[in-house]
């Protein structure tokens, strides 16, 4: 069974097999987690993202999908890039956010990863309310079978940590 753990900290410092990136569909980098991963991981990650775009992701990575690259200089083997939905007040995009966790887990599992670190996807620049983002993250990982031994949620801010703690307690 997969163990879910919570850590307050920086995802780029996690020693895990797979670090999940809250990317955007261009895969060309951005702010938040994405910016930190490319800054610390070095140019090798961006080079692989470019190669993926050229080879099979001409229009970019779809929202809710996931793809892996090297982790460059990060203390991990792979970065699994996934594109969260932008939060909408009028349109329920929860299924797409759940898909990010499911697809990133599937990609990590297929690679043979035994541990993965996830950020609070969509809960930063993409505006998803933290409590709801945490509930979707925790419920989806809990409901998704995989061979991973550990799924670690790495939360940057105190309120994110509390939201994830409450979501785990509510399972
Ligand atoms: P999105 O565009 O999907 O909303 P962001 O990267 O803007 O993604 O933010 C997602 C969450 O990750 C936010 O809660 C943000 O505070 C947090 N975050 C930002 N940098 C890091 C980091 N280095 N490690 C872990 N979490 C981070």
Backbone and ligand atoms as CSV (ligand in chain L), in Angstrom:
chain,resi,resn,atom,element,x,y,z
A,1,UNK,N,N,0.815,-1.207,0.000
A,1,UNK,CA,C,0.000,0.000,0.000
A,1,UNK,C,C,0.856,1.266,0.000
A,2,UNK,N,N,0.434,2.250,-0.712
A,2,UNK,CA,C,1.182,3.506,-0.785
A,2,UNK,C,C,0.969,4.325,0.491
A,3,UNK,N,N,2.066,4.768,1.040
A,3,UNK,CA,C,2.028,5.603,2.241
A,3,UNK,C,C,2.009,7.061,1.817
A,4,UNK,N,N,1.089,7.832,2.374
A,4,UNK,CA,C,1.074,9.270,2.072
A,4,UNK,C,C,1.734,10.011,3.219
A,5,UNK,N,N,2.687,10.877,2.879
A,5,UNK,CA,C,3.344,11.665,3.915
A,5,UNK,C,C,3.259,13.148,3.558
A,6,UNK,N,N,3.368,13.986,4.575
A,6,UNK,CA,C,3.312,15.444,4.388
A,6,UNK,C,C,4.593,16.062,4.903
A,7,UNK,N,N,5.133,16.973,4.116
A,7,UNK,CA,C,6.358,17.661,4.516
A,7,UNK,C,C,6.176,19.139,4.218
A,8,UNK,N,N,6.610,19.984,5.144
A,8,UNK,CA,C,6.618,21.415,4.851
A,8,UNK,C,C,7.999,21.719,4.300
A,9,UNK,N,N,8.072,22.246,3.083
A,9,UNK,CA,C,9.388,22.537,2.538
A,9,UNK,C,C,9.364,22.802,1.054
A,10,UNK,N,N,10.550,22.636,0.478
A,10,UNK,CA,C,10.792,22.961,-0.928
A,10,UNK,C,C,10.893,21.648,-1.709
A,11,UNK,N,N,10.087,21.502,-2.720
A,11,UNK,CA,C,10.032,20.240,-3.453
A,11,UNK,C,C,11.352,19.932,-4.175
A,12,UNK,N,N,12.114,20.971,-4.485
A,12,UNK,CA,C,13.369,20.740,-5.216
A,12,UNK,C,C,14.452,20.128,-4.324
A,13,UNK,N,N,14.188,20.060,-3.027
A,13,UNK,CA,C,15.176,19.476,-2.115
A,13,UNK,C,C,14.829,18.060,-1.688
A,14,UNK,N,N,13.813,17.482,-2.293
A,14,UNK,CA,C,13.357,16.157,-1.866
A,14,UNK,C,C,14.155,15.051,-2.549
A,15,UNK,N,N,14.636,14.124,-1.745
A,15,UNK,CA,C,15.337,12.953,-2.274
A,15,UNK,C,C,14.307,11.853,-2.500
A,16,UNK,N,N,13.740,11.860,-3.677
A,16,UNK,CA,C,12.726,10.864,-4.060
A,16,UNK,C,C,13.038,10.430,-5.486
A,17,UNK,N,N,12.396,9.377,-5.958
A,17,UNK,CA,C,12.631,8.965,-7.344
A,17,UNK,C,C,12.046,9.987,-8.326
A,18,UNK,N,N,10.827,10.411,-8.054
A,18,UNK,CA,C,10.152,11.317,-8.990
A,18,UNK,C,C,9.656,12.575,-8.291
A,19,UNK,N,N,10.000,13.718,-8.863
A,19,UNK,CA,C,9.480,15.001,-8.387
A,19,UNK,C,C,8.435,15.462,-9.404
A,20,UNK,N,N,7.233,15.737,-8.927
A,20,UNK,CA,C,6.167,16.157,-9.837
A,20,UNK,C,C,6.193,17.676,-9.957
A,21,UNK,N,N,6.125,18.129,-11.188
A,21,UNK,CA,C,6.151,19.562,-11.479
A,21,UNK,C,C,4.763,20.045,-11.865
A,22,UNK,N,N,4.323,21.141,-11.233
A,22,UNK,CA,C,3.094,21.819,-11.647
A,22,UNK,C,C,3.481,22.721,-12.820
A,23,UNK,N,N,3.510,22.115,-13.998
A,23,UNK,CA,C,4.008,22.803,-15.196
A,23,UNK,C,C,2.874,23.538,-15.901
A,24,UNK,N,N,3.193,24.148,-17.025
A,24,UNK,CA,C,2.130,24.650,-17.900
A,24,UNK,C,C,2.273,23.921,-19.231
A,25,UNK,N,N,1.287,24.063,-20.091
A,25,UNK,CA,C,1.234,23.188,-21.273
A,25,UNK,C,C,2.408,23.383,-22.224
A,26,UNK,N,N,3.063,24.530,-22.162
A,26,UNK,CA,C,4.206,24.764,-23.057
A,26,UNK,C,C,5.409,23.908,-22.682
A,27,UNK,N,N,5.484,23.513,-21.419
A,27,UNK,CA,C,6.645,22.804,-20.855
A,27,UNK,C,C,7.938,23.622,-20.943
A,28,UNK,N,N,7.791,24.909,-21.153
A,28,UNK,CA,C,8.975,25.755,-21.330
A,28,UNK,C,C,9.327,26.527,-20.061
A,29,UNK,N,N,8.786,26.098,-18.944
A,29,UNK,CA,C,9.109,26.745,-17.679
A,29,UNK,C,C,8.099,27.819,-17.336
A,30,UNK,N,N,8.173,28.308,-16.110
A,30,UNK,CA,C,7.218,29.319,-15.650
A,30,UNK,C,C,7.580,29.756,-14.257
A,31,UNK,N,N,6.560,30.147,-13.485
A,31,UNK,CA,C,6.814,30.605,-12.116
A,31,UNK,C,C,6.601,29.486,-11.116
A,32,UNK,N,N,6.553,29.825,-9.859
A,32,UNK,CA,C,6.236,28.875,-8.791
A,32,UNK,C,C,7.136,27.653,-8.794
A,33,UNK,N,N,6.523,26.483,-8.622
A,33,UNK,CA,C,7.254,25.216,-8.569
A,33,UNK,C,C,8.060,25.014,-9.855
A,34,UNK,N,N,7.418,25.299,-10.961
A,34,UNK,CA,C,8.030,25.115,-12.279
A,34,UNK,C,C,9.354,25.884,-12.384
A,35,UNK,N,N,9.317,27.148,-11.998
A,35,UNK,CA,C,10.518,27.986,-12.054
A,35,UNK,C,C,11.617,27.419,-11.157
A,36,UNK,N,N,11.223,26.997,-9.952
A,36,UNK,CA,C,12.204,26.469,-8.992
A,36,UNK,C,C,12.838,25.188,-9.526
A,37,UNK,N,N,12.030,24.322,-10.130
A,37,UNK,CA,C,12.550,23.051,-10.655
A,37,UNK,C,C,13.556,23.298,-11.787
A,38,UNK,N,N,13.220,24.185,-12.696
A,38,UNK,CA,C,14.159,24.444,-13.802
A,38,UNK,C,C,15.415,25.181,-13.320
A,39,UNK,N,N,15.244,26.079,-12.377
A,39,UNK,CA,C,16.409,26.813,-11.844
A,39,UNK,C,C,17.393,25.868,-11.169
A,40,UNK,N,N,16.857,25.009,-10.303
A,40,UNK,CA,C,17.749,24.113,-9.554
A,40,UNK,C,C,18.147,22.881,-10.338
A,41,UNK,N,N,17.293,22.430,-11.240
A,41,UNK,CA,C,17.563,21.200,-11.993
A,41,UNK,C,C,18.521,21.426,-13.153
A,42,UNK,N,N,18.606,22.675,-13.614
A,42,UNK,CA,C,19.529,22.998,-14.700
A,42,UNK,C,C,18.921,22.797,-16.079
A,43,UNK,N,N,19.681,23.135,-17.121
A,43,UNK,CA,C,19.173,23.207,-18.497
A,43,UNK,C,C,18.814,21.858,-19.125
A,44,UNK,N,N,19.287,20.775,-18.528
A,44,UNK,CA,C,19.006,19.455,-19.091
A,44,UNK,C,C,17.500,19.155,-19.124
A,45,UNK,N,N,16.787,19.639,-18.121
A,45,UNK,CA,C,15.346,19.375,-18.041
A,45,UNK,C,C,14.636,20.099,-19.183
A,46,UNK,N,N,14.975,21.370,-19.364
A,46,UNK,CA,C,14.350,22.149,-20.436
A,46,UNK,C,C,14.687,21.557,-21.811
A,47,UNK,N,N,15.896,21.074,-21.958
A,47,UNK,CA,C,16.305,20.463,-23.230
A,47,UNK,C,C,15.435,19.241,-23.536
A,48,UNK,N,N,15.156,18.436,-22.524
A,48,UNK,CA,C,14.290,17.267,-22.753
A,48,UNK,C,C,12.855,17.675,-23.017
A,49,UNK,N,N,12.412,18.730,-22.350
A,49,UNK,CA,C,11.056,19.242,-22.604
A,49,UNK,C,C,10.940,19.712,-24.058
A,50,UNK,N,N,11.940,20.409,-24.531
A,50,UNK,CA,C,11.946,20.865,-25.940
A,50,UNK,C,C,11.890,19.690,-26.888
A,51,UNK,N,N,12.667,18.650,-26.581
A,51,UNK,CA,C,12.705,17.459,-27.436
A,51,UNK,C,C,11.339,16.768,-27.457
A,52,UNK,N,N,10.678,16.722,-26.301
A,52,UNK,CA,C,9.345,16.113,-26.234
A,52,UNK,C,C,8.346,16.912,-27.054
A,53,UNK,N,N,8.441,18.250,-26.953
A,53,UNK,CA,C,7.536,19.108,-27.729
A,53,UNK,C,C,7.735,18.845,-29.213
A,54,UNK,N,N,8.988,18.754,-29.619
A,54,UNK,CA,C,9.302,18.580,-31.041
A,54,UNK,C,C,8.875,17.196,-31.533
A,55,UNK,N,N,9.035,16.180,-30.684
A,55,UNK,CA,C,8.782,14.812,-31.130
A,55,UNK,C,C,7.315,14.433,-31.083
A,56,UNK,N,N,6.618,14.758,-29.993
A,56,UNK,CA,C,5.251,14.244,-29.889
A,56,UNK,C,C,4.258,15.156,-29.184
A,57,UNK,N,N,4.693,16.308,-28.761
A,57,UNK,CA,C,3.757,17.176,-28.052
A,57,UNK,C,C,3.738,18.551,-28.713
A,58,UNK,N,N,3.504,18.522,-30.002
A,58,UNK,CA,C,3.544,19.760,-30.786
A,58,UNK,C,C,2.679,20.861,-30.215
A,59,UNK,N,N,1.460,20.489,-29.751
A,59,UNK,CA,C,0.537,21.502,-29.219
A,59,UNK,C,C,0.727,21.708,-27.725
A,60,UNK,N,N,1.709,21.024,-27.161
A,60,UNK,CA,C,1.927,21.151,-25.728
A,60,UNK,C,C,1.263,20.015,-24.982
A,61,UNK,N,N,1.521,19.963,-23.678
A,61,UNK,CA,C,0.954,18.915,-22.836
A,61,UNK,C,C,-0.456,19.331,-22.422
A,62,UNK,N,N,-1.403,18.394,-22.579
A,62,UNK,CA,C,-2.801,18.720,-22.239
A,62,UNK,C,C,-3.001,18.841,-20.730
A,63,UNK,N,N,-3.958,19.649,-20.351
A,63,UNK,CA,C,-4.331,19.766,-18.938
A,63,UNK,C,C,-4.758,18.390,-18.421
A,64,UNK,N,N,-4.213,18.001,-17.284
A,64,UNK,CA,C,-4.565,16.702,-16.697
A,64,UNK,C,C,-3.664,15.564,-17.136
A,65,UNK,N,N,-2.763,15.827,-18.100
A,65,UNK,CA,C,-1.848,14.783,-18.576
A,65,UNK,C,C,-0.490,14.932,-17.886
A,66,UNK,N,N,0.363,13.905,-18.038
A,66,UNK,CA,C,1.687,13.931,-17.400
A,66,UNK,C,C,2.727,13.282,-18.294
A,67,UNK,N,N,3.959,13.775,-18.176
A,67,UNK,CA,C,5.070,13.241,-18.961
A,67,UNK,C,C,6.357,13.381,-18.140
A,68,UNK,N,N,7.298,12.456,-18.357
A,68,UNK,CA,C,8.520,12.466,-17.546
A,68,UNK,C,C,9.727,12.957,-18.328
A,69,UNK,N,N,10.654,13.588,-17.613
A,69,UNK,CA,C,11.982,13.920,-18.145
A,69,UNK,C,C,13.005,13.548,-17.066
A,70,UNK,N,N,14.252,13.726,-17.415
A,70,UNK,CA,C,15.329,13.640,-16.422
A,70,UNK,C,C,15.067,14.669,-15.319
A,71,UNK,N,N,15.708,14.460,-14.180
A,71,UNK,CA,C,15.612,15.448,-13.102
A,71,UNK,C,C,16.846,16.356,-13.077
A,72,UNK,N,N,17.711,16.220,-14.075
A,72,UNK,CA,C,18.898,17.072,-14.123
A,72,UNK,C,C,19.703,16.991,-12.832
A,73,UNK,N,N,19.965,18.142,-12.246
A,73,UNK,CA,C,20.784,18.189,-11.025
A,73,UNK,C,C,19.976,18.039,-9.729
A,74,UNK,N,N,18.675,17.815,-9.862
A,74,UNK,CA,C,17.855,17.635,-8.649
A,74,UNK,C,C,18.166,16.271,-8.021
A,75,UNK,N,N,17.956,16.139,-6.723
A,75,UNK,CA,C,18.248,14.850,-6.061
A,75,UNK,C,C,17.134,13.826,-6.292
A,76,UNK,N,N,16.796,13.620,-7.551
A,76,UNK,CA,C,15.722,12.695,-7.931
A,76,UNK,C,C,16.125,12.074,-9.257
A,77,UNK,N,N,15.401,11.042,-9.685
A,77,UNK,CA,C,15.742,10.428,-10.970
A,77,UNK,C,C,14.964,11.055,-12.119
A,78,UNK,N,N,13.716,11.423,-11.840
A,78,UNK,CA,C,12.870,11.982,-12.888
A,78,UNK,C,C,12.073,13.170,-12.373
A,79,UNK,N,N,11.719,14.045,-13.312
A,79,UNK,CA,C,10.675,15.037,-13.049
A,79,UNK,C,C,9.467,14.603,-13.873
A,80,UNK,N,N,8.338,14.493,-13.228
A,80,UNK,CA,C,7.093,14.196,-13.944
A,80,UNK,C,C,6.310,15.499,-14.042
A,81,UNK,N,N,6.166,15.983,-15.266
A,81,UNK,CA,C,5.496,17.265,-15.503
A,81,UNK,C,C,4.009,17.015,-15.716
A,82,UNK,N,N,3.192,17.780,-15.023
A,82,UNK,CA,C,1.756,17.673,-15.263
A,82,UNK,C,C,1.185,19.084,-15.307
A,83,UNK,N,N,0.085,19.240,-16.029
A,83,UNK,CA,C,-0.508,20.568,-16.199
A,83,UNK,C,C,-1.836,20.613,-15.464
A,84,UNK,N,N,-1.872,21.375,-14.393
A,84,UNK,CA,C,-3.109,21.543,-13.633
A,84,UNK,C,C,-4.052,22.484,-14.353
A,85,UNK,N,N,-5.351,22.360,-14.044
A,85,UNK,CA,C,-6.318,23.318,-14.595
A,85,UNK,C,C,-6.253,24.652,-13.861
A,86,UNK,N,N,-6.520,25.727,-14.572
A,86,UNK,CA,C,-6.676,27.044,-13.937
A,86,UNK,C,C,-8.033,26.999,-13.228
A,87,UNK,N,N,-8.089,27.473,-11.989
A,87,UNK,CA,C,-9.357,27.436,-11.250
A,87,UNK,C,C,-10.388,28.322,-11.915
A,88,UNK,N,N,-11.637,27.827,-11.948
A,88,UNK,CA,C,-12.734,28.608,-12.513
A,88,UNK,C,C,-13.896,28.629,-11.532
A,89,UNK,N,N,-14.526,29.778,-11.358
A,89,UNK,CA,C,-15.677,29.886,-10.464
A,89,UNK,C,C,-16.929,29.344,-11.129
A,90,UNK,N,N,-16.924,29.228,-12.447
A,90,UNK,CA,C,-18.143,28.864,-13.168
A,90,UNK,C,C,-18.120,27.449,-13.717
A,91,UNK,N,N,-16.928,26.896,-13.813
A,91,UNK,CA,C,-16.755,25.629,-14.504
A,91,UNK,C,C,-16.076,24.670,-13.516
A,92,UNK,N,N,-16.653,23.495,-13.292
A,92,UNK,CA,C,-16.038,22.555,-12.350
A,92,UNK,C,C,-14.940,21.750,-13.047
A,93,UNK,N,N,-13.707,22.068,-12.745
A,93,UNK,CA,C,-12.558,21.399,-13.377
A,93,UNK,C,C,-11.883,20.392,-12.448
A,94,UNK,N,N,-12.612,19.945,-11.429
A,94,UNK,CA,C,-12.037,19.023,-10.440
A,94,UNK,C,C,-11.529,17.735,-11.077
A,95,UNK,N,N,-12.239,17.246,-12.087
A,95,UNK,CA,C,-11.840,15.985,-12.720
A,95,UNK,C,C,-10.468,16.132,-13.376
A,96,UNK,N,N,-10.197,17.320,-13.900
A,96,UNK,CA,C,-8.881,17.553,-14.518
A,96,UNK,C,C,-7.786,17.604,-13.458
A,97,UNK,N,N,-8.100,18.198,-12.311
A,97,UNK,CA,C,-7.096,18.254,-11.244
A,97,UNK,C,C,-6.824,16.836,-10.719
A,98,UNK,N,N,-7.869,16.050,-10.546
A,98,UNK,CA,C,-7.690,14.650,-10.110
A,98,UNK,C,C,-6.857,13.887,-11.135
A,99,UNK,N,N,-7.109,14.164,-12.401
A,99,UNK,CA,C,-6.366,13.486,-13.470
A,99,UNK,C,C,-4.864,13.763,-13.383
A,100,UNK,N,N,-4.480,14.959,-12.978
A,100,UNK,CA,C,-3.049,15.284,-12.812
A,100,UNK,C,C,-2.397,14.311,-11.841
A,101,UNK,N,N,-3.047,14.080,-10.705
A,101,UNK,CA,C,-2.470,13.178,-9.697
A,101,UNK,C,C,-2.454,11.747,-10.210
A,102,UNK,N,N,-3.569,11.322,-10.838
A,102,UNK,CA,C,-3.637,9.942,-11.352
A,102,UNK,C,C,-2.590,9.698,-12.435
A,103,UNK,N,N,-2.509,10.631,-13.380
A,103,UNK,CA,C,-1.585,10.454,-14.510
A,103,UNK,C,C,-0.130,10.550,-14.048
A,104,UNK,N,N,0.166,11.465,-13.150
A,104,UNK,CA,C,1.551,11.581,-12.654
A,104,UNK,C,C,1.934,10.305,-11.904
A,105,UNK,N,N,0.997,9.746,-11.143
A,105,UNK,CA,C,1.264,8.480,-10.441
A,105,UNK,C,C,1.499,7.352,-11.438
A,106,UNK,N,N,0.691,7.320,-12.482
A,106,UNK,CA,C,0.823,6.258,-13.489
A,106,UNK,C,C,2.181,6.352,-14.189
A,107,UNK,N,N,2.582,7.569,-14.557
A,107,UNK,CA,C,3.885,7.759,-15.221
A,107,UNK,C,C,5.018,7.348,-14.283
A,108,UNK,N,N,4.945,7.760,-13.033
A,108,UNK,CA,C,5.994,7.415,-12.055
A,108,UNK,C,C,6.045,5.907,-11.846
A,109,UNK,N,N,4.893,5.301,-11.745
A,109,UNK,CA,C,4.786,3.854,-11.556
A,109,UNK,C,C,5.390,3.117,-12.761
A,110,UNK,N,N,5.049,3.563,-13.951
A,110,UNK,CA,C,5.576,2.939,-15.175
A,110,UNK,C,C,7.102,3.027,-15.246
A,111,UNK,N,N,7.668,4.095,-14.693
A,111,UNK,CA,C,9.125,4.255,-14.689
A,111,UNK,C,C,9.793,3.361,-13.648
A,112,UNK,N,N,9.001,2.843,-12.722
A,112,UNK,CA,C,9.550,2.008,-11.660
A,112,UNK,C,C,9.913,2.799,-10.415
A,113,UNK,N,N,9.374,4.002,-10.294
A,113,UNK,CA,C,9.655,4.823,-9.113
A,113,UNK,C,C,9.046,4.178,-7.870
A,114,UNK,N,N,9.742,4.325,-6.746
A,114,UNK,CA,C,9.159,3.829,-5.497
A,114,UNK,C,C,8.714,4.981,-4.595
A,115,UNK,N,N,9.141,6.198,-4.957
A,115,UNK,CA,C,8.704,7.357,-4.180
A,115,UNK,C,C,8.498,8.550,-5.112
A,116,UNK,N,N,7.528,9.372,-4.766
A,116,UNK,CA,C,7.245,10.566,-5.569
A,116,UNK,C,C,6.858,11.709,-4.652
A,117,UNK,N,N,7.277,12.915,-5.033
A,117,UNK,CA,C,6.920,14.123,-4.286
A,117,UNK,C,C,6.013,14.990,-5.145
A,118,UNK,N,N,4.905,15.414,-4.564
A,118,UNK,CA,C,3.933,16.258,-5.276
A,118,UNK,C,C,3.816,17.623,-4.595
A,119,UNK,N,N,3.679,18.679,-5.396
A,119,UNK,CA,C,3.303,19.979,-4.828
A,119,UNK,C,C,1.773,20.068,-4.814
A,120,UNK,N,N,1.247,21.162,-4.301
A,120,UNK,CA,C,-0.202,21.403,-4.343
A,120,UNK,C,C,-0.534,21.966,-5.725
A,121,UNK,N,N,-0.755,21.039,-6.663
A,121,UNK,CA,C,-0.979,21.409,-8.063
A,121,UNK,C,C,-2.188,22.349,-8.184
A,122,UNK,N,N,-2.047,23.364,-8.984
A,122,UNK,CA,C,-3.074,24.382,-9.290
A,122,UNK,C,C,-3.370,25.357,-8.147
A,123,UNK,N,N,-2.773,25.131,-6.972
A,123,UNK,CA,C,-3.125,25.960,-5.806
A,123,UNK,C,C,-2.277,27.219,-5.676
A,124,UNK,N,N,-1.433,27.501,-6.673
A,124,UNK,CA,C,-0.612,28.713,-6.637
A,124,UNK,C,C,-1.133,29.700,-7.664
A,125,UNK,N,N,-0.346,29.908,-8.690
A,125,UNK,CA,C,-0.684,30.856,-9.752
A,125,UNK,C,C,-2.027,30.502,-10.406
A,126,UNK,N,N,-2.375,29.226,-10.439
A,126,UNK,CA,C,-3.627,28.809,-11.087
A,126,UNK,C,C,-4.867,28.959,-10.210
A,127,UNK,N,N,-4.667,29.446,-8.970
A,127,UNK,CA,C,-5.779,29.987,-8.190
A,127,UNK,C,C,-6.739,29.026,-7.505
A,128,UNK,N,N,-6.406,27.736,-7.443
A,128,UNK,CA,C,-7.357,26.795,-6.839
A,128,UNK,C,C,-7.391,27.006,-5.322
A,129,UNK,N,N,-8.590,27.096,-4.708
A,129,UNK,CA,C,-8.653,27.258,-3.248
A,129,UNK,C,C,-7.940,26.093,-2.546
A,130,UNK,N,N,-7.075,26.414,-1.590
A,130,UNK,CA,C,-6.167,25.411,-1.022
A,130,UNK,C,C,-6.884,24.223,-0.397
A,131,UNK,N,N,-7.951,24.473,0.375
A,131,UNK,CA,C,-8.625,23.342,1.035
A,131,UNK,C,C,-9.163,22.346,0.014
A,132,UNK,N,N,-9.729,22.864,-1.049
A,132,UNK,CA,C,-10.311,22.002,-2.075
A,132,UNK,C,C,-9.215,21.297,-2.879
A,133,UNK,N,N,-8.142,22.015,-3.159
A,133,UNK,CA,C,-7.007,21.415,-3.885
A,133,UNK,C,C,-6.414,20.276,-3.058
A,134,UNK,N,N,-6.323,20.482,-1.752
A,134,UNK,CA,C,-5.767,19.458,-0.856
A,134,UNK,C,C,-6.685,18.239,-0.807
A,135,UNK,N,N,-7.989,18.460,-0.712
A,135,UNK,CA,C,-8.945,17.342,-0.671
A,135,UNK,C,C,-8.853,16.505,-1.939
A,136,UNK,N,N,-8.829,17.173,-3.082
A,136,UNK,CA,C,-8.763,16.442,-4.354
A,136,UNK,C,C,-7.450,15.664,-4.448
A,137,UNK,N,N,-6.352,16.290,-4.040
A,137,UNK,CA,C,-5.038,15.637,-4.096
A,137,UNK,C,C,-5.025,14.370,-3.240
A,138,UNK,N,N,-5.432,14.517,-2.004
A,138,UNK,CA,C,-5.364,13.413,-1.035
A,138,UNK,C,C,-6.345,12.296,-1.406
A,139,UNK,N,N,-7.559,12.655,-1.763
A,139,UNK,CA,C,-8.558,11.628,-2.115
A,139,UNK,C,C,-8.137,10.878,-3.374
A,140,UNK,N,N,-7.572,11.592,-4.339
A,140,UNK,CA,C,-7.197,10.936,-5.596
A,140,UNK,C,C,-6.028,9.987,-5.394
A,141,UNK,N,N,-5.020,10.436,-4.666
A,141,UNK,CA,C,-3.865,9.552,-4.421
A,141,UNK,C,C,-4.321,8.333,-3.614
A,142,UNK,N,N,-5.181,8.557,-2.636
A,142,UNK,CA,C,-5.690,7.470,-1.801
A,142,UNK,C,C,-6.432,6.430,-2.655
A,143,UNK,N,N,-7.132,6.896,-3.674
A,143,UNK,CA,C,-7.975,6.012,-4.489
A,143,UNK,C,C,-7.254,5.417,-5.692
A,144,UNK,N,N,-5.991,5.805,-5.899
A,144,UNK,CA,C,-5.281,5.341,-7.098
A,144,UNK,C,C,-4.263,4.260,-6.736
A,145,UNK,N,N,-4.489,3.036,-7.203
A,145,UNK,CA,C,-3.532,1.986,-6.879
A,145,UNK,C,C,-2.217,2.199,-7.624
A,146,UNK,N,N,-1.090,1.982,-6.954
A,146,UNK,CA,C,0.211,2.055,-7.614
A,146,UNK,C,C,1.202,1.236,-6.798
A,147,UNK,N,N,2.357,0.973,-7.381
A,147,UNK,CA,C,3.396,0.212,-6.675
A,147,UNK,C,C,4.293,1.133,-5.847
A,148,UNK,N,N,4.024,2.438,-5.872
A,148,UNK,CA,C,4.863,3.361,-5.101
A,148,UNK,C,C,4.732,3.099,-3.603
A,149,UNK,N,N,5.860,3.179,-2.924
A,149,UNK,CA,C,5.820,2.982,-1.474
A,149,UNK,C,C,5.434,4.268,-0.757
A,150,UNK,N,N,5.890,5.391,-1.310
A,150,UNK,CA,C,5.610,6.674,-0.653
A,150,UNK,C,C,5.195,7.743,-1.647
A,151,UNK,N,N,4.121,8.416,-1.336
A,151,UNK,CA,C,3.755,9.646,-2.036
A,151,UNK,C,C,3.845,10.760,-1.003
A,152,UNK,N,N,4.731,11.690,-1.261
A,152,UNK,CA,C,5.015,12.769,-0.322
A,152,UNK,C,C,4.446,14.078,-0.869
A,153,UNK,N,N,3.586,14.702,-0.095
A,153,UNK,CA,C,3.104,16.029,-0.489
A,153,UNK,C,C,4.029,17.051,0.138
A,154,UNK,N,N,4.602,17.902,-0.688
A,154,UNK,CA,C,5.564,18.884,-0.191
A,154,UNK,C,C,4.924,20.267,-0.275
A,155,UNK,N,N,4.659,20.807,0.906
A,155,UNK,CA,C,3.890,22.043,0.996
A,155,UNK,C,C,4.794,23.191,1.413
A,156,UNK,N,N,4.700,24.237,0.649
A,156,UNK,CA,C,5.584,25.381,0.814
A,156,UNK,C,C,5.136,26.276,1.969
A,157,UNK,N,N,3.826,26.471,2.050
A,157,UNK,CA,C,3.307,27.429,3.032
A,157,UNK,C,C,2.614,26.686,4.169
A,158,UNK,N,N,2.569,27.317,5.333
A,158,UNK,CA,C,1.941,26.713,6.520
A,158,UNK,C,C,0.482,26.377,6.248
A,159,UNK,N,N,-0.237,27.272,5.563
A,159,UNK,CA,C,-1.673,27.016,5.375
A,159,UNK,C,C,-1.898,25.845,4.420
A,160,UNK,N,N,-0.961,25.625,3.534
A,160,UNK,CA,C,-1.068,24.466,2.638
A,160,UNK,C,C,-0.867,23.192,3.443
A,161,UNK,N,N,0.095,23.214,4.345
A,161,UNK,CA,C,0.368,22.037,5.184
A,161,UNK,C,C,-0.870,21.692,6.019
A,162,UNK,N,N,-1.467,22.707,6.614
A,162,UNK,CA,C,-2.667,22.487,7.442
A,162,UNK,C,C,-3.809,21.935,6.591
A,163,UNK,N,N,-3.978,22.464,5.409
A,163,UNK,CA,C,-5.057,21.992,4.532
A,163,UNK,C,C,-4.862,20.516,4.173
A,164,UNK,N,N,-3.628,20.128,3.905
A,164,UNK,CA,C,-3.354,18.723,3.564
A,164,UNK,C,C,-3.519,17.821,4.792
A,165,UNK,N,N,-3.120,18.326,5.949
A,165,UNK,CA,C,-3.294,17.567,7.194
A,165,UNK,C,C,-4.774,17.275,7.425
A,166,UNK,N,N,-5.597,18.303,7.215
A,166,UNK,CA,C,-7.039,18.138,7.422
A,166,UNK,C,C,-7.634,17.180,6.388
A,167,UNK,N,N,-7.129,17.252,5.160
A,167,UNK,CA,C,-7.644,16.357,4.103
A,167,UNK,C,C,-7.291,14.910,4.416
A,168,UNK,N,N,-6.111,14.679,4.942
A,168,UNK,CA,C,-5.712,13.298,5.309
A,168,UNK,C,C,-6.568,12.813,6.482
A,169,UNK,N,N,-6.791,13.692,7.443
A,169,UNK,CA,C,-7.600,13.314,8.624
A,169,UNK,C,C,-9.030,12.981,8.221
A,170,UNK,N,N,-9.500,13.596,7.152
A,170,UNK,CA,C,-10.894,13.388,6.727
A,170,UNK,C,C,-11.096,12.128,5.893
A,171,UNK,N,N,-10.023,11.451,5.563
A,171,UNK,CA,C,-10.146,10.249,4.706
A,171,UNK,C,C,-10.960,9.155,5.401
L,1,LIG,P1,P,0.080,26.247,-10.308
L,1,LIG,O1,O,0.469,27.094,-11.469
L,1,LIG,O2,O,-0.301,24.828,-10.716
L,1,LIG,O3,O,-0.929,26.895,-9.425
L,1,LIG,P2,P,2.362,27.007,-8.590
L,1,LIG,O4,O,3.743,26.534,-8.805
L,1,LIG,O5,O,2.051,28.429,-8.837
L,1,LIG,O6,O,1.427,26.012,-9.485
L,1,LIG,O7,O,1.916,26.678,-7.108
L,1,LIG,C1,C,1.510,25.418,-6.607
L,1,LIG,C2,C,1.807,25.362,-5.109
L,1,LIG,O8,O,3.193,25.104,-4.922
L,1,LIG,C3,C,1.538,26.645,-4.335
L,1,LIG,O9,O,0.936,26.298,-3.093
L,1,LIG,C4,C,2.928,27.252,-4.121
L,1,LIG,O10,O,3.014,28.010,-2.931
L,1,LIG,C5,C,3.757,26.004,-3.980
L,1,LIG,N1,N,5.206,26.127,-4.272
L,1,LIG,C6,C,5.877,27.119,-4.908
L,1,LIG,N2,N,7.200,26.837,-4.964
L,1,LIG,C7,C,7.371,25.635,-4.354
L,1,LIG,C8,C,8.492,24.800,-4.064
L,1,LIG,N3,N,9.732,25.144,-4.437
L,1,LIG,N4,N,8.273,23.622,-3.412
L,1,LIG,C9,C,7.029,23.260,-3.033
L,1,LIG,N5,N,5.929,24.000,-3.267
L,1,LIG,C10,C,6.090,25.169,-3.905
